[in-house]
Amino acid sequence: MTAYRRGLRQTPIPQGVTAILCVTDLLALALQQHVSERGIACPGQLSIIGFDDLFADVSPLRLTSVSHQLQEIGQESVALLLRNLAVPSAAQRQRSVIVASRLVLGETTGPAPS
């Protein structure tokens, strides 16, 4: 997280930006701390969204995050394996399963400021 914080210090938030989607929850948590130290209200002035929903519960405000649905991915993977073990022909085996991500609303997002 220290590297994220260092990078954030060197990257100004452009005027007029009301929301930022981060590539990981760790970056979103670093951003949340960064904007708080600069007096920017989250979510009042800026909404922050993480991605992976692995660390969303470790901040004072529960982070809004996109969840990969890891438990569902595990369940679907086992089910796929079991189904494929029952199919004798490799050509007939299912190759993939799609598990949709979902937005987990937390306390770091709100309506865009007017």
Buried (B, 14 or more C-beta within 10 A) or exposed (E): EEEBBEEBEEEEBEEEEEBBBBEBBBBBBBBBBBBBEEEBEBBEBBBBBBBBBBBBEEBEBBBBBBBBBEEBEEEBEEEBEEEEEEEEEEEEBEEEEEBEEEEBEBBBBBEEEE
